[in-house]
Amino acid sequence: MVGKWRLISLALLLQPTFCNVLPQIPLTSNSLSATNQNISMELFNDLEELSRIVDISYCVGITGTGIQKPFLCASRCQDFENFELVTEYVPYPGNEDHHGPGHLGRSQKRSMDTEKVKCTDCTVHLGFLTSWQYTKPLVLPHVEELVQKYPDYKLTLVGHSLGGAVAALASLDFQARGWNPQVTTFGEPKIGNQGLIEYLDKTFAKAGEEGITSRYRRVTHVDDPVPLLPLTEWGYQPHAGEVYISKSDLSPEVQDLQYCEGDADPNCIAGAEIGRDNPTTPTVEQRADIEGLKDWWIETKGTFSIPPRWRVWQILFAHRDYFWKLGLCVPRLNPEDRYRKNPHDDDDELKEL
């Protein structure tokens, strides 16, 4: 019998636990040395496939052309013959309190509901929480029905940018319900304070593992400013599970991706914040006289650089470059799909239950 993948809002996937997309290599103390290591080809292929699913999600909303049942769209729907669309949603329409998908400014923070989630001293970005609160009643009934109908299937959450933040909050809700989701986000912003991050890390940690990457993959890309926002100075912190793409342009190879240690590995995206207090622009004192400018020129060789987190133009470039150029909802322009050179070894197994 051919198995159907149930797709809800193009961010929630259910799949049989006995025929996963690809086997994962846990991030254990035995598999991670003191230095960063490249990921496996299996994980690389898994993340690439999930990035195409994220790209499909941009067909939903006022800027997209929509998705028709069973699973037809202008983007990459043809890549997933066994997918079945359940419903669509947009996480922010008609909500005057939310600033839109690109908003990463200084916002109010709201305490987590400790009656439902045992999270001590946790605060969360109000805009991201509002998006999840709007989304939850639209999505939860479908997910609950499918989880009950297919108890042996794995629940997978996928999201890019704002979708990554919503997936992060949804994952905590789903985990509290005992659904044990696996989460993959691309270009996810910081969602809350240190208390919330410690809670998320603890929630997705597994006994005997050093990190949470086997259950939560937070994929980041060099030069992407969004994972550095909102600002650390405002109390926001990144969480663990990071997989870092070090190649700036498309398309990355497996050697361009690496595991990252802890919440803010300086060898990964967090390294862009190191030295933020010492930018390569003249200080007030150096600008006061010609001698000061000469000293700055000698020290920096005249390099003028904007800190990575302020490079807002990269939202249109590095922030979209996760295996593919995300967010376009257009047909695949290059018929020679370069990633098909490394097809999944178990594609046939995916189609059989």
C-alpha positions in Angstrom: 0.0 0.0 0.0 1.3 3.4 -0.9 1.7 5.7 2.1 0.4 9.3 2.0 2.2 12.1 3.7 -0.3 14.4 5.4 0.6 18.0 5.0 -0.9 20.7 7.2 -0.1 24.3 6.3 3.1 23.0 4.7 4.8 23.2 8.0 3.5 20.1 9.8 4.3 16.7 8.5 3.2 13.2 9.7 5.2 10.2 8.6 5.6 6.6 9.7 8.3 6.2 12.3 9.3 3.0 10.6 10.0 4.7 7.3 11.6 8.0 8.1 12.8 10.4 5.4 16.4 9.5 6.2 18.3 7.9 9.1 19.8 10.5 11.5 23.1 10.5 13.2 22.5 11.6 16.8 24.7 14.3 18.2 26.3 12.3 21.0 29.4 12.7 23.0 31.0 9.9 20.9 30.1 11.5 17.6 31.1 15.1 18.4 34.6 15.9 19.3 36.0 19.1 20.7 35.9 20.7 17.2 33.0 21.1 14.9 32.3 18.2 12.5 30.6 18.0 9.2 27.2 16.4 9.0 26.4 13.1 7.3 25.2 12.8 3.7 22.0 11.4 5.1 21.3 14.4 7.2 22.3 16.7 4.3 19.8 15.1 2.0 17.1 15.3 4.7 17.7 19.0 5.2 17.7 19.7 1.5 14.4 18.0 1.0 12.9 19.9 3.9 14.0 23.1 2.4 12.0 22.4 -0.7 8.9 21.8 1.5 9.5 25.2 3.1 9.8 26.7 -0.3 6.4 25.3 -1.2 4.9 27.0 1.9 5.4 30.4 0.2 2.7 29.5 -2.3 0.2 30.2 0.6 -0.9 33.7 1.3 -1.5 36.9 -0.7 1.8 36.7 -2.5 1.4 33.1 -3.6 -0.7 31.3 -6.2 -2.0 28.8 -3.7 -2.0 25.0 -3.4 -4.7 22.8 -4.8 -5.6 19.3 -3.6 -4.4 16.7 -3.6 -1.0 18.5 -3.8 -0.5 20.9 -6.8 1.3 24.2 -6.9 3.6 26.4 -9.0 6.6 25.4 -6.9 8.0 22.0 -6.1 4.8 20.0 -5.3 5.6 17.6 -8.1 8.7 16.5 -6.0 6.4 15.0 -3.4 4.0 12.6 -5.1 2.9 11.0 -1.8 2.0 14.3 -0.1 -1.7 15.1 0.6 -2.7 18.6 1.5 -4.9 18.8 4.6 -5.4 22.6 5.0 -3.6 25.9 4.6 -3.1 28.8 7.0 -1.3 32.1 7.2 0.0 32.9 10.7 -0.6 36.6 10.8 -3.5 37.9 8.6 -5.9 40.4 10.1 -3.9 40.7 13.3 -3.3 44.4 14.0 -1.0 43.6 17.0 1.5 41.7 14.8 4.0 43.6 12.6 4.2 41.1 9.8 6.6 38.3 8.9 9.7 40.5 8.6 9.3 42.3 11.9 12.3 41.8 14.2 12.4 45.0 16.0 12.4 45.7 19.7 9.2 44.3 21.0 7.4 43.6 24.2 8.0 40.3 25.8 5.3 38.2 27.5 5.7 35.6 30.2 4.9 32.0 29.2 1.7 30.4 30.7 3.3 28.4 33.5 0.1 26.5 34.1 0.5 24.7 30.8 4.3 24.8 30.4 6.6 24.5 33.4 9.0 27.2 32.2 10.5 29.3 35.0 11.3 32.9 34.4 10.6 32.5 30.7 9.7 35.4 28.3 9.0 35.2 24.6 8.8 37.7 21.7 5.3 39.0 21.7 5.0 39.1 17.9 6.1 35.4 17.5 3.8 34.4 20.4 0.9 36.2 18.7 1.5 34.4 15.5 1.4 31.0 17.2 -1.7 32.0 19.2 -3.4 32.9 15.9 -2.2 29.7 14.2 -2.9 27.3 17.0 -6.7 27.0 16.8 -6.5 26.7 13.0 -3.9 23.9 13.0 -4.3 22.0 16.3 -7.6 20.2 15.5 -6.2 18.8 12.3 -2.9 17.7 14.0 -4.7 16.1 16.9 -7.1 14.2 14.6 -4.2 12.9 12.5 -2.0 12.0 15.5 -4.9 9.9 16.9 -5.6 8.4 13.5 -1.9 7.5 12.9 -0.4 6.9 16.3 2.7 5.3 14.8 3.6 8.2 12.6 6.2 10.8 13.4 5.2 14.5 13.6 7.6 16.8 11.8 7.6 20.6 12.1 9.3 22.7 9.4 9.6 26.5 9.1 11.6 29.4 7.7 12.1 32.8 9.3 8.9 33.7 11.1 7.7 30.1 10.3 10.8 28.9 12.2 9.8 30.9 15.3 6.2 29.7 15.1 7.5 26.1 14.7 9.7 26.5 17.8 6.7 27.6 19.9 4.5 25.0 18.4 7.1 22.3 19.2 7.0 23.1 22.9 3.2 22.9 22.9 3.2 19.6 20.9 5.9 18.1 23.2 3.8 19.0 26.3 1.0 16.9 24.7 3.3 13.9 24.4 3.6 14.1 20.5 7.4 14.1 20.4 7.8 16.2 17.3 11.0 16.5 15.3 11.7 20.1 14.3 13.7 21.7 11.5 14.0 25.4 11.0 15.8 27.6 8.5 16.9 31.1 9.5 15.0 31.0 12.7 15.2 34.3 14.8 15.8 34.3 18.5 12.4 33.7 20.2 13.0 34.5 23.9 15.2 35.0 26.9 17.7 32.7 28.6 15.0 31.0 30.7 13.0 30.0 27.6 16.1 28.8 25.8 17.2 26.6 28.7 13.7 25.2 28.9 13.7 24.4 25.1 17.1 22.8 25.3 16.0 20.6 28.2 12.8 19.7 26.5 14.5 18.3 23.4 17.5 16.8 25.0 17.9 13.0 25.0 19.6 11.0 27.6 23.2 10.2 26.6 23.3 13.0 24.0 25.3 16.1 23.9 22.9 18.6 22.4 19.4 18.4 20.8 20.3 18.1 17.1 18.7 14.6 16.7 15.3 16.2 17.5 15.7 19.8 16.7 17.8 21.1 13.8 18.2 24.9 13.7 19.8 25.5 10.4 21.6 28.9 9.9 23.6 30.4 7.0 26.6 32.6 7.0 25.7 36.3 6.5 22.1 35.7 7.5 21.2 38.5 10.0 17.9 37.0 11.1 19.3 34.4 13.5 21.1 37.2 15.2 17.9 39.1 15.9 16.2 40.3 18.1 19.3 41.7 19.8 21.2 40.0 22.6 21.3 43.4 24.4 17.5 43.2 24.7 17.7 39.8 26.4 17.1 37.5 23.5 19.3 34.3 23.2 19.7 31.5 20.6 19.0 27.9 21.5 21.0 24.7 20.8 20.6 22.4 17.8 22.3 24.6 15.3 23.5 23.2 11.9 25.6 25.9 10.2 26.0 26.4 6.4 29.4 28.1 6.0 29.3 28.6 2.2 27.9 32.0 1.3 26.5 31.3 -2.1 24.3 28.6 -3.6 24.5 25.7 -3.6 26.2 24.1 -0.6 27.8 20.7 -0.5 27.8 18.3 2.5 31.3 19.6 3.6 29.8 23.1 3.9 27.5 22.1 6.8 28.6 21.5 10.3 27.3 20.7 13.7 27.5 23.5 16.3 28.1 23.1 20.0 25.8 24.6 22.7 23.5 27.6 22.2 26.0 30.1 20.7 29.0 28.4 19.1 31.5 31.0 18.1 32.5 28.9 15.1 28.9 29.2 13.8 26.5 32.1 13.2 27.0 33.4 16.7 30.6 34.2 15.7 29.3 37.1 13.7 28.4 38.9 17.0 31.9 38.5 18.4 33.6 41.9 18.3 30.3 43.7 17.8 31.5 46.3 20.4 34.6 46.9 18.2 33.2 47.6 14.8 35.6 48.6 12.0 34.3 52.1 11.9 36.1 55.1 13.6 35.2 55.8 17.2 34.1 59.2 18.4 37.6 59.8 19.7 39.2 58.7 16.5 37.0 61.0 14.5 37.9 64.0 16.6 41.1 64.8 14.8 43.1 63.8 11.8 45.6 61.9 13.9 42.8 59.7 15.3 41.6 58.9 11.8 45.1 58.0 10.8 45.4 55.6 13.7 42.1 54.0 12.8 43.2 53.7 9.2 46.4 52.0 10.2 44.6 49.6 12.6 41.9 48.6 10.2 43.5 49.3 6.9 40.6 51.5 6.1 38.1 48.7 6.1 34.5 49.9 6.6 32.2 47.1 7.7 28.6 47.0 8.9 28.1 44.4 11.6 26.3 41.3 10.2 23.2 41.7 12.2 22.6 45.2 10.7 23.0 44.0 7.1 19.3 44.1 6.4 19.8 43.7 2.6 20.8 40.1 3.3 17.2 39.3 4.2 16.7 39.2 0.4 19.9 37.1 -0.1 21.6 35.1 2.6 18.4 34.7 4.6 16.7 33.1 1.6 19.6 30.9 0.5 19.0 27.6 2.3 19.9 25.0 -0.3 17.6 26.9 -2.7 16.4 30.4 -3.1 13.4 30.2 -0.8 10.3 32.3 -0.9 9.6 32.5 -4.6 6.9 29.9 -5.3 8.0 29.5 -8.9 8.6 26.4 -11.0 12.0 25.0 -10.8 14.0 26.9 -13.4 16.8 24.5 -13.8 15.5 21.1 -14.9 18.8 19.5 -14.0 18.3 19.3 -10.3 21.9 19.2 -8.9 20.8 17.5 -5.7 19.4 14.6 -7.6 23.0 13.5 -8.0 22.7 12.3 -4.4 19.2 10.7 -4.3 17.9 9.2 -1.1 19.0 5.7 -0.8 15.7 4.6 0.7 13.3 6.4 -1.7 11.6 3.1 -2.5 11.1 2.4 1.2 9.3 5.7 1.7 6.6 4.6 -0.7 5.8 1.3 1.0 4.1 0.8 4.3 
